[in-house]
Amino acid sequence: MHVFIAGANGQIGQHLLREMADSDHEARAMIRHLDQGPELQQMGATETVLGDLEQDCSEAMKGCDAVIFAAGSGPHTGPDKTIDVDQDGAIRLIDTARAMGIKRFIMVSSMHAEEPEKGPEKLRHYLQAKHNADEHLKNSGLNYTIVRPGQLTNDEGSGKVAVNARLEGFGKIPRQDVARVLLAVLESDTTTNRVFDVVSGDTPVPEALAKL
């Protein structure tokens, strides 16, 4: 499968490229600057292409079979940039994928995005942007999966997680394990049109997804 990755230069995106390097899939990494290309190709990108989530990405997405949205302004970014990237950028990419006939779309969201008003006050603008993008994807008609990780860490991944449509609290998960989940979702038949939380746990990623 030829996979378009938005946010390939981010921390989850870079882990994803490394995971995909040993898969049968081809990763097309979208970059904003040409000098980012060689490093991402060393990590595992089959190719890199210039693009900007705040602009039309249709040219960059040509020929792809699936989209993974791993981009994000981050929860500490001001509301304006969060809306530009996490909400409007995601929505624009969803609409472009649908218009181009790309049927598979995998979204990295956040735990508690289903109820942003109940999140910590400093995160509510971020969770609301994620919520709006998630809802747009669910109503898009695309074959979607929305992955909602807990608090992201830079610890080495264990390859073991806990997943459910709704998990209590706000657990943690290494970014490397989020990337492993994204790749497994791409290859799974049990995640079609599903939304689930994911944190570190005791179950290997493929087995955890198979139980959804």
N, C-alpha and C positions, 0 to 999 in steps of 0.2 A: 504494500500500500504506500502511496506517495502522500506524505503527511506534511502539512504546512504548520509551522510552529511560530506562534506569536509570543514574544517574550523569550526567545531562545537565548538571548544574552543575559537573562536574569539567572538567579541562583538555581531555581527549580529547572529552568530551561536548559542550563548547562548540564545538570545531572541527567536530564532526559536525553540529551544528545549522546552522552556516554552510554546510557542504557540501550539506546536504539542502535548504537554502533554494532552491537552483536546480534541484532534482530534481522528479520527479512524485510523490514520497512525502510523506505528512503525518507530521510528527514530534510525538508527544505526550511532552513532557518532564516527568518526575516531579521534583518539588521538595519540600523539607522545610519551606520557609517561604514564605508568600505574597509577601513582598517580593522574592523571586528571580524571580518570574514575568515582569514587564515586560522586564527585561534579556534573558532567554532568548527571549522572543518577538521582540525586536528582532534577535536573532542568527539567527532562523529557525524557532523552534518554532511549529508551527501552533496548539498549545494547551499549557497547563501544567496539572498536576494534583497535588494534595497526596498524598504517600505516604511511607512509611518502610520501607526494606528489612528492618528488624528487626520489622516488623508484617505483617499481611495486606494485600496490594496488589491483591486481586482487583477491588475497585471501581474502582481507578485504571486497570486494564488492560482494562476492558470495551470491546468493539468493535475491539480491535487485531488486526492480522493477523500481526505479528512483534514480537519483543523483541530489543533490543540491550542487553547488559549491559556497560556501560562504567564501572561503579562500582568503587571500590576504597578500602580503608583506607590503602593505600600500604605499601611494604616497611619503612618505619621506624616503623610503628605497633606497639604492643604486641600480643602473641599473642591476647589476649582480643578486642580490637576487630577484628583480622584475621579471626578465626573468625566473629565476629558478621556481618561484611559480606561478605568475600571467599568464605567457605565457606557458612555457614548462610543468609545473605541470598540468595546465588545459588541455592542448592538450593531455598529456599522459592519463589523466583520461577520456577524450572524447573517445580516441581510445580504451581504455580498456573497457569502457561501450559498445561500438559498438561490439567489439570482443566477449563480454560475452552475447550479446543479450539483454542488458538493453536498452530500447527504449526511455525513458523519461529523459531529461537532462535540468536542470534549472541553468542558469548562473547568478551570480551577477557580473555585469560589472560596467561601470561608464558613466555618461553623457559625451558627446563629444568624446567617444571612436571611433565613426564613422569617426572623422576627427582629429586624434591626433596632426597633424601638426599645427592645429589652437588653441590648448590648451595653457595654460600658460607654459612658457619654462621649469619651474622646474617640471612640471607634464608630459611633453611629453613622457618621457621614460615609465612612468606608463600607460598612455593612449595608447601608441603604443603596449605595451604588451597585454593590454586588447583587443585592436582592433584585434591583430593577433589571440588571442584565440577565440574571437567572430566569426571571419571569418571561422576559422577551424570548429567550432561547426555548423555554418550555412551550411557548405558544407559536413557535416558528414553523413547525411541521418538519423540522430536521430530526434525524436520529441522534438524540442527544444523551450525554451523560454529564452530570454536574457533580464534581468531586469537591467536598467541603472539608478541608483539613483543619485540625486544631492549630494551636500555637506552633509556628514553624521554628525549628532549631537547626543548627549546623552540625549537630552530632552525626557520627557515622551511622548509616541506616542499618537496621537489623534484618530487614526483609520480612518483618512480622508486624501485623497491624490488627486493629479492631475496627470493623465497619458496621454501620447500621444506618437505616434511614434517619434515625435521630439518636444521638448519644448525649448523655447527661454531662454537665460540666463543660470544661474547655481544656481537654487534654493536649498533650504535645506530640509532635511527630517530626522527625528529621526530614529536611527537604529531599534528601536522597530517596527516602521511602515514598514520598509523594510522587517522585518521578517514576519509581517502580510501579506504583499504582496506576499512573497514567498509561504506561506501556501495557500493563495487564488489561486495563479497560479497553484499549485499542484492539486487543486480541480476544476479548471475552464476549460471549453471547448472552451473559446474564445481566449486563449493565445497560441494555438498551432502554432509553427513556426512563432512566433512574436518577435519583438524587440521593447521595449518601454522605454521611460524616465519616471521617477517618482519622484515627489517632494511633499511636504506637500500641501494640498489643502482643498477643501470643500466637497468632495464626499466620502462617505464610500467606503472602499477598494473593496468589492465584486461588488458594483454598478459601480465603476470606471472601473473595469476590464471587466464587462459585456458590456461596451460601446466601447471597443476596436474594 
